[in-house]
């Protein structure tokens, strides 16, 4: 029996729940909500674990203390609110979504 896989729906249902127990996560299913109004999406371009900061591909500085969910790493997709500071743009209320 074949099951049809949907690529995008508001409330996506995982068509293969038995695979989740193996630790596999499908790239088609985003568990986090899309960004709200006033939030910015980006991808982590550079991450320094010893100093606890990251630079986003849009030039935004992200400090580890501003991350509210997920774990920063290079290549991770992030959603954040952008705050302009004297040193440049900084991300606050950062959520890692992928």
NORVENUR-V100593 format. One record per pair of residues at least 6 apart in sequence whose C-alpha atoms are under 7 Angstrom apart, sorted by the first residue. I is the first residue (numbers start at 1). J is the second residue. D is the distance in whole Angstrom. If there is no record, write none. Layout:
I|J|D + I|J|D
This chain:
5|15|7 + 7|28|6 + 12|29|7 + 32|97|6 + 35|79|6 + 38|81|7 + 39|79|6 + 39|80|5 + 39|81|5 + 40|79|6 + 40|80|5 + 40|81|6 + 40|82|7 + 41|78|6 + 41|79|5 + 41|80|7 + 42|56|6 + 42|57|6 + 42|58|7 + 42|77|6 + 42|78|5 + 42|79|6 + 43|56|6 + 43|57|6 + 43|75|6 + 43|76|6 + 43|77|4 + 43|78|6 + 44|54|7 + 44|55|6 + 44|56|4 + 44|57|6 + 44|73|7 + 44|74|5 + 44|75|5 + 44|76|5 + 44|77|6 + 45|55|6 + 45|56|5 + 45|57|5 + 45|74|6 + 45|75|6 + 46|54|5 + 46|55|5 + 46|74|6 + 47|53|6 + 47|54|4 + 47|55|7 + 47|73|6 + 47|74|6 + 48|54|6 + 52|63|6 + 52|64|5 + 53|62|6 + 53|63|4 + 53|64|6 + 54|61|6 + 54|62|5 + 54|63|6 + 55|61|5 + 55|62|6 + 60|89|5 + 60|90|5 + 60|91|6 + 61|89|6 + 61|90|5 + 61|91|6 + 62|90|6 + 62|91|5 + 66|92|5 + 66|93|6 + 66|94|6 + 67|93|6 + 67|94|5 + 67|95|6 + 68|93|6 + 68|94|6 + 68|95|6 + 69|95|5 + 69|96|6 + 70|95|6 + 70|96|5 + 71|96|6 + 72|96|7 + 76|96|7 + 76|98|5 + 77|96|6 + 77|97|6 + 77|98|5 + 78|94|7 + 78|95|6 + 78|96|4 + 78|97|6 + 79|94|6 + 79|95|5 + 79|96|6 + 80|91|6 + 80|92|6 + 80|93|6 + 80|94|4 + 80|95|6 + 81|91|6 + 81|92|5 + 81|93|6 + 82|89|6 + 82|90|6 + 82|91|5 + 82|92|6 + 83|89|6 + 83|90|5 + 83|91|6 + 83|92|7 + 84|90|6
